[in-house]
Amino acid sequence: MLEANLQLFPMRRWHLAFTKPAAEELAKLHLERQGYRVYLPRANTKSLRGGKWMDRVTALFPRYLFVQLDAALQSFAPLRSTVGVTGIVKFGGDYTVVPDHVIDSLLSTEDPETGMHKLRVPAWFKPGAPVRIATGAFSGLEGIFESMDGEDRVTVLLNLLGRDARVKVASGFVVGVSA
């Protein structure tokens, strides 16, 4: 769907909107109502609710979404005041431009039927590799990658309150840490 739009509007460039927490879908809806082209990459993840692991759809990049516009014809002002949007990402005084190849790459890795991205632990994760939990209950904690636990889960060794504890988390929650 978006692939065709990339070719139709060569002066349009992709920018990065920063949203309020968990408001990506709301911001997307309101931006589209204003006529902006919006891309929100999403992924199926698992989260612990009431002691049970449940599937849920989350933003691939929490609190961010891509907005395409022609700065010569459209203003950034309505973006900043859109429901769910906190601001537009800038570097220095300039609005960040996301290269088309980044969007093309994201689009090419989506499941063609569902539009979802599959989160996987990178192949370079080896037992003993330092990792950080990027999201969830253990967000920000660093530990040691131990093993894959099925397709969607990993086991990480964390030091909690002075004791080593094996914790199983969704594979998409884990990122590598430079040693």
Phi and psi in degrees as GROMACS dihedral restraints (atoms count N, CA, C in turn):
[ dihedral_restraints ]
;  ai    aj    ak    al  type     phi  dphi    fc
    3     4     5     6     1   -73.4    20    10
    4     5     6     7     1   -26.8    20    10
    6     7     8     9     1   -57.3    20    10
    7     8     9    10     1   -42.5    20    10
    9    10    11    12     1   -65.2    20    10
   10    11    12    13     1   -36.0    20    10
   12    13    14    15     1   -67.0    20    10
   13    14    15    16     1   -29.8    20    10
   15    16    17    18     1   -61.8    20    10
   16    17    18    19     1   -35.9    20    10
   18    19    20    21     1   -81.8    20    10
   19    20    21    22     1   -28.8    20    10
   21    22    23    24     1   -74.9    20    10
   22    23    24    25     1   -27.3    20    10
   24    25    26    27     1  -126.6    20    10
   25    26    27    28     1    77.2    20    10
   27    28    29    30     1   -65.7    20    10
   28    29    30    31     1   -22.6    20    10
   30    31    32    33     1   -84.7    20    10
   31    32    33    34     1   -11.4    20    10
   33    34    35    36     1   -77.5    20    10
   34    35    36    37     1   139.2    20    10
   36    37    38    39     1  -126.5    20    10
   37    38    39    40     1   152.1    20    10
   39    40    41    42     1   -88.0    20    10
   40    41    42    43     1   136.3    20    10
   42    43    44    45     1  -126.8    20    10
   43    44    45    46     1   168.0    20    10
   45    46    47    48     1  -113.3    20    10
   46    47    48    49     1   119.1    20    10
   48    49    50    51     1   -97.0    20    10
   49    50    51    52     1   138.5    20    10
   51    52    53    54     1  -101.5    20    10
   52    53    54    55     1   125.5    20    10
   54    55    56    57     1  -105.5    20    10
   55    56    57    58     1   169.4    20    10
   57    58    59    60     1   -70.0    20    10
   58    59    60    61     1   159.3    20    10
   60    61    62    63     1   -55.4    20    10
   61    62    63    64     1   130.2    20    10
   63    64    65    66     1    57.9    20    10
   64    65    66    67     1    26.2    20    10
   66    67    68    69     1  -114.1    20    10
   67    68    69    70     1    20.3    20    10
   69    70    71    72     1   -61.1    20    10
   70    71    72    73     1   -46.9    20    10
   72    73    74    75     1   -64.4    20    10
   73    74    75    76     1   -40.8    20    10
   75    76    77    78     1   -63.9    20    10
   76    77    78    79     1   -45.8    20    10
   78    79    80    81     1   -62.8    20    10
   79    80    81    82     1   -42.9    20    10
   81    82    83    84     1   -57.8    20    10
   82    83    84    85     1   -47.8    20    10
   84    85    86    87     1   -57.6    20    10
   85    86    87    88     1   -48.0    20    10
   87    88    89    90     1   -71.1    20    10
   88    89    90    91     1   -34.2    20    10
   90    91    92    93     1   -67.5    20    10
   91    92    93    94     1   -41.6    20    10
   93    94    95    96     1   -64.9    20    10
   94    95    96    97     1   -35.8    20    10
   96    97    98    99     1   -62.4    20    10
   97    98    99   100     1   -27.6    20    10
   99   100   101   102     1   -87.7    20    10
  100   101   102   103     1     0.3    20    10
  102   103   104   105     1    95.4    20    10
  103   104   105   106     1     6.4    20    10
  105   106   107   108     1   -82.8    20    10
  106   107   108   109     1   150.1    20    10
  108   109   110   111     1   -88.3    20    10
  109   110   111   112     1   129.5    20    10
  111   112   113   114     1  -129.7    20    10
  112   113   114   115     1   140.0    20    10
  114   115   116   117     1  -126.5    20    10
  115   116   117   118     1   120.8    20    10
  117   118   119   120     1  -121.1    20    10
  118   119   120   121     1    95.9    20    10
  120   121   122   123     1   -67.2    20    10
  121   122   123   124     1   134.7    20    10
  123   124   125   126     1  -127.3    20    10
  124   125   126   127     1   159.8    20    10
  126   127   128   129     1  -141.4    20    10
  127   128   129   130     1   151.3    20    10
  129   130   131   132     1   -83.5    20    10
  130   131   132   133     1   126.8    20    10
  132   133   134   135     1  -129.4    20    10
  133   134   135   136     1   172.2    20    10
  135   136   137   138     1  -116.4    20    10
  136   137   138   139     1   140.5    20    10
  138   139   140   141     1  -137.1    20    10
  139   140   141   142     1   152.8    20    10
  141   142   143   144     1   -87.4    20    10
  142   143   144   145     1   118.9    20    10
  144   145   146   147     1  -131.9    20    10
  145   146   147   148     1   119.1    20    10
  147   148   149   150     1    58.9    20    10
  148   149   150   151     1    34.2    20    10
  150   151   152   153     1    80.7    20    10
  151   152   153   154     1     2.7    20    10
  153   154   155   156     1  -122.5    20    10
  154   155   156   157     1   143.4    20    10
  156   157   158   159     1   -82.5    20    10
  157   158   159   160     1   127.3    20    10
  159   160   161   162     1  -125.5    20    10
  160   161   162   163     1   145.8    20    10
  162   163   164   165     1   -76.7    20    10
  163   164   165   166     1   141.6    20    10
  165   166   167   168     1  -152.1    20    10
  166   167   168   169     1   155.0    20    10
  168   169   170   171     1   -94.7    20    10
  169   170   171   172     1   127.8    20    10
  171   172   173   174     1  -130.9    20    10
  172   173   174   175     1   163.3    20    10
  174   175   176   177     1   -68.8    20    10
  175   176   177   178     1   136.6    20    10
  177   178   179   180     1   -63.1    20    10
  178   179   180   181     1   -35.5    20    10
  180   181   182   183     1  -120.9    20    10
  181   182   183   184     1    89.8    20    10
  183   184   185   186     1   -53.0    20    10
  184   185   186   187     1   132.4    20    10
  186   187   188   189     1    76.7    20    10
  187   188   189   190     1     8.3    20    10
  189   190   191   192     1  -128.9    20    10
  190   191   192   193     1   146.0    20    10
  192   193   194   195     1  -148.0    20    10
  193   194   195   196     1   159.1    20    10
  195   196   197   198     1   -98.6    20    10
  196   197   198   199     1   136.1    20    10
  198   199   200   201     1  -126.4    20    10
  199   200   201   202     1   129.4    20    10
  201   202   203   204     1  -103.8    20    10
  202   203   204   205     1   129.9    20    10
  204   205   206   207     1  -156.0    20    10
  205   206   207   208     1   162.0    20    10
  207   208   209   210     1  -100.5    20    10
  208   209   210   211     1   107.0    20    10
  210   211   212   213     1   -61.1    20    10
  211   212   213   214     1   -21.9    20    10
  213   214   215   216     1   -75.8    20    10
  214   215   216   217     1   -24.2    20    10
  216   217   218   219     1  -112.8    20    10
  217   218   219   220     1   -21.8    20    10
  219   220   221   222     1  -124.1    20    10
  220   221   222   223     1   143.5    20    10
  222   223   224   225     1   -90.1    20    10
  223   224   225   226     1   150.0    20    10
  225   226   227   228     1   -80.6    20    10
  226   227   228   229     1   -18.6    20    10
  228   229   230   231     1   -55.6    20    10
  229   230   231   232     1   -47.3    20    10
  231   232   233   234     1   -63.5    20    10
  232   233   234   235     1   -29.3    20    10
  234   235   236   237     1   -60.3    20    10
  235   236   237   238     1   -46.8    20    10
  237   238   239   240     1   -64.8    20    10
  238   239   240   241     1   -27.0    20    10
  240   241   242   243     1  -104.0    20    10
  241   242   243   244     1    12.7    20    10
  243   244   245   246     1   -75.5    20    10
  244   245   246   247     1   140.9    20    10
  246   247   248   249     1   -54.5    20    10
  247   248   249   250     1   127.9    20    10
  249   250   251   252     1    92.6    20    10
  250   251   252   253     1   -15.1    20    10
  252   253   254   255     1   -97.2    20    10
  253   254   255   256     1   132.2    20    10
  255   256   257   258     1   -89.8    20    10
  256   257   258   259     1   -40.0    20    10
  258   259   260   261     1  -178.7    20    10
  259   260   261   262     1  -178.8    20    10
  261   262   263   264     1  -109.8    20    10
  262   263   264   265     1   133.1    20    10
  264   265   266   267     1   -67.3    20    10
  265   266   267   268     1   132.5    20    10
  267   268   269   270     1  -127.2    20    10
  268   269   270   271     1   150.9    20    10
  270   271   272   273     1  -119.6    20    10
  271   272   273   274     1   116.3    20    10
  273   274   275   276     1    68.2    20    10
  274   275   276   277     1  -132.2    20    10
  276   277   278   279     1   -97.4    20    10
  277   278   279   280     1     1.0    20    10
  279   280   281   282     1  -104.6    20    10
  280   281   282   283     1   141.5    20    10
  282   283   284   285     1   -67.3    20    10
  283   284   285   286     1   136.9    20    10
  285   286   287   288     1   -66.8    20    10
  286   287   288   289     1   132.4    20    10
  288   289   290   291     1  -105.3    20    10
  289   290   291   292     1   125.7    20    10
  291   292   293   294     1   -92.1    20    10
  292   293   294   295     1   120.9    20    10
  294   295   296   297     1   -59.4    20    10
  295   296   297   298     1   145.0    20    10
  297   298   299   300     1   -56.2    20    10
  298   299   300   301     1   -34.7    20    10
  300   301   302   303     1   -64.7    20    10
  301   302   303   304     1   -26.1    20    10
  303   304   305   306     1   -68.1    20    10
  304   305   306   307     1   -45.9    20    10
  306   307   308   309     1   -65.3    20    10
  307   308   309   310     1   -43.6    20    10
  309   310   311   312     1   -57.8    20    10
  310   311   312   313     1   -42.7    20    10
  312   313   314   315     1   -64.0    20    10
  313   314   315   316     1   -43.2    20    10
  315   316   317   318     1   -63.0    20    10
  316   317   318   319     1   -44.7    20    10
  318   319   320   321     1   -62.2    20    10
  319   320   321   322     1   -37.2    20    10
  321   322   323   324     1   -72.2    20    10
  322   323   324   325     1   -19.2    20    10
  324   325   326   327     1   -98.0    20    10
  325   326   327   328     1     0.6    20    10
  327   328   329   330     1   -73.9    20    10
  328   329   330   331     1   149.7    20    10
  330   331   332   333     1   -67.9    20    10
  331   332   333   334     1   125.1    20    10
  333   334   335   336     1   -63.7    20    10
  334   335   336   337     1   -24.9    20    10
  336   337   338   339     1   -86.6    20    10
  337   338   339   340     1   -41.5    20    10
  339   340   341   342     1  -101.7    20    10
  340   341   342   343     1   -19.4    20    10
  342   343   344   345     1    76.1    20    10
  343   344   345   346     1     8.4    20    10
  345   346   347   348     1   -94.8    20    10
  346   347   348   349     1   152.8    20    10
  348   349   350   351     1   -97.5    20    10
  349   350   351   352     1   145.7    20    10
  351   352   353   354     1   -98.5    20    10
  352   353   354   355     1   122.6    20    10
  354   355   356   357     1   -86.3    20    10
  355   356   357   358     1   129.6    20    10
  357   358   359   360     1  -136.9    20    10
  358   359   360   361     1   151.7    20    10
  360   361   362   363     1   -75.0    20    10
  361   362   363   364     1   131.4    20    10
  363   364   365   366     1   -56.5    20    10
  364   365   366   367     1   147.7    20    10
  366   367   368   369     1   -61.8    20    10
  367   368   369   370     1   -23.3    20    10
  369   370   371   372     1   -76.0    20    10
  370   371   372   373     1    -7.4    20    10
  372   373   374   375     1   -67.1    20    10
  373   374   375   376     1   116.0    20    10
  375   376   377   378     1  -120.8    20    10
  376   377   378   379     1   152.7    20    10
  378   379   380   381     1   -51.9    20    10
  379   380   381   382     1   131.4    20    10
  381   382   383   384     1    96.0    20    10
  382   383   384   385     1    -8.6    20    10
  384   385   386   387     1   -72.3    20    10
  385   386   387   388     1   137.2    20    10
  387   388   389   390     1   -71.5    20    10
  388   389   390   391     1   134.5    20    10
  390   391   392   393     1  -136.4    20    10
  391   392   393   394     1   164.6    20    10
  393   394   395   396     1  -128.6    20    10
  394   395   396   397     1   140.7    20    10
  396   397   398   399     1   -81.3    20    10
  397   398   399   400     1   118.6    20    10
  399   400   401   402     1   -88.6    20    10
  400   401   402   403     1   -22.0    20    10
  402   403   404   405     1  -154.2    20    10
  403   404   405   406     1   167.8    20    10
  405   406   407   408     1    94.2    20    10
  406   407   408   409     1  -168.4    20    10
  408   409   410   411     1   -62.2    20    10
  409   410   411   412     1   -29.7    20    10
  411   412   413   414     1  -101.7    20    10
  412   413   414   415     1    18.7    20    10
  414   415   416   417     1   -50.6    20    10
  415   416   417   418     1   131.0    20    10
  417   418   419   420     1    93.0    20    10
  418   419   420   421     1   -17.0    20    10
  420   421   422   423     1   -78.6    20    10
  421   422   423   424     1   142.4    20    10
  423   424   425   426     1  -105.6    20    10
  424   425   426   427     1   148.9    20    10
  426   427   428   429     1  -158.1    20    10
  427   428   429   430     1  -162.6    20    10
  429   430   431   432     1  -117.1    20    10
  430   431   432   433     1   127.4    20    10
  432   433   434   435     1   -68.7    20    10
  433   434   435   436     1   127.2    20    10
  435   436   437   438     1  -102.7    20    10
  436   437   438   439     1   -53.7    20    10
  438   439   440   441     1  -167.6    20    10
  439   440   441   442     1   165.3    20    10
  441   442   443   444     1   -78.0    20    10
  442   443   444   445     1   145.9    20    10
  444   445   446   447     1  -127.7    20    10
  445   446   447   448     1    79.5    20    10
  447   448   449   450     1    84.7    20    10
  448   449   450   451     1  -165.0    20    10
  450   451   452   453     1   -81.1    20    10
  451   452   453   454     1   -32.2    20    10
  453   454   455   456     1  -111.7    20    10
  454   455   456   457     1     2.6    20    10
  456   457   458   459     1  -132.5    20    10
  457   458   459   460     1   153.8    20    10
  459   460   461   462     1  -132.7    20    10
  460   461   462   463     1   157.8    20    10
  462   463   464   465     1  -107.5    20    10
  463   464   465   466     1   127.7    20    10
  465   466   467   468     1  -124.3    20    10
  466   467   468   469     1   137.8    20    10
  468   469   470   471     1   -92.7    20    10
  469   470   471   472     1   116.1    20    10
  471   472   473   474     1  -114.4    20    10
  472   473   474   475     1   149.2    20    10
  474   475   476   477     1   -96.6    20    10
  475   476   477   478     1   106.1    20    10
  477   478   479   480     1  -114.4    20    10
  478   479   480   481     1   119.4    20    10
  480   481   482   483     1    53.4    20    10
  481   482   483   484     1    41.5    20    10
  483   484   485   486     1    80.8    20    10
  484   485   486   487     1     4.5    20    10
  486   487   488   489     1  -126.2    20    10
  487   488   489   490     1   143.8    20    10
  489   490   491   492     1   -77.9    20    10
  490   491   492   493     1   133.1    20    10
  492   493   494   495     1  -135.1    20    10
  493   494   495   496     1   134.4    20    10
  495   496   497   498     1   -84.6    20    10
  496   497   498   499     1   126.9    20    10
  498   499   500   501     1  -124.6    20    10
  499   500   501   502     1   134.2    20    10
  501   502   503   504     1  -101.8    20    10
  502   503   504   505     1   126.8    20    10
  504   505   506   507     1  -134.7    20    10
  505   506   507   508     1   163.9    20    10
  507   508   509   510     1   -61.5    20    10
  508   509   510   511     1   137.2    20    10
  510   511   512   513     1   -59.4    20    10
  511   512   513   514     1   -31.4    20    10
  513   514   515   516     1   -71.1    20    10
  514   515   516   517     1   -10.3    20    10
  516   517   518   519     1   -84.9    20    10
  517   518   519   520     1    -9.8    20    10
  519   520   521   522     1  -104.1    20    10
  520   521   522   523     1   132.9    20    10
  522   523   524   525     1  -126.8    20    10
  523   524   525   526     1   153.7    20    10
  525   526   527   528     1   -74.4    20    10
  526   527   528   529     1   154.7    20    10
  528   529   530   531     1  -124.9    20    10
  529   530   531   532     1   135.2    20    10
  531   532   533   534     1   -66.7    20    10
  532   533   534   535     1   131.9    20    10
